[in-house]
């Protein structure tokens, strides 16, 4: 079974970045907030499910690679 998650940066400030995410480009109704200093994320709806974890890990991986927060992206497995 394939897993797919898309994400897009919505807003950011000096402390955190908010991303929308979901299973399709038109289905990104959920949000996660990534803390800049710790690189820890929290789901805004409180549900730490597989989609949230997949989006959070991909965002961190892209940051690690480019040393900047991604504007958008996707993860497939």
N, C-alpha and C positions, 0 to 999 in steps of 0.2 A: 504494500500500500504506500503510495507516494504522499508526501507531506509538502505543502506549499504555503508560504507566508510572504506577503508583501508589506513594505513599510515606507512611510514618507514623513519627513520632518515637517512639523506644523509650526512650532515656535521654539524660541530659545532665549535664554538670558544668561547672565554670568554664572549662575549656579546649576542650571538644568536645561535639558532639551526634551521637548514633548514630541513623540512620534505617534502617528496613527498607524494601525496595522490590521491585517485581516487576510483571509484566504484568497482574495482576488483584488485587482486594482480598484474595482468599484465597490468592494465590500470591506473597506477599512474603517469600520465604525468604532473600533476599540482604540484606546490610547495607553501608552506607557511613558513614564517619565524617567529619564536617565540623568543621574547626578554626574556632573562633569568631573569632580575631584575623585570620587570613589569608583566611578564607572559602574555603579549599581543601579538597577532599574526596579521600578515598581509598576504593576499594572494599575491603572486608575480605577478599574472596576473591582479590584481585589482578587481577581481570578488568575492565579499563577499556573495556567494550563500549558499544554504543549505549544500552542501557537505563540503565547507570550514568551516562553523560554526560547523558542526558535528565533523569533524576531530579536529579542534581546541579545542572544549570543551572536547572531549575524551582524548586528549593529556594532557590537564590541570588536568582533573580528575585523570588520572593515575599518574601524577606527585604528586598531592595532597596525594594520597594513599601511594605511595612508596618513596616519597621525592627524586626521581631521574627521569630524563627525559627518557621516554620509547624509546627503539630501534625500535619497531614496534608495531602495534596493529590494531584493527578494532572496529567499532561501528555498532550495528544493532538496529534498532527500527521498 
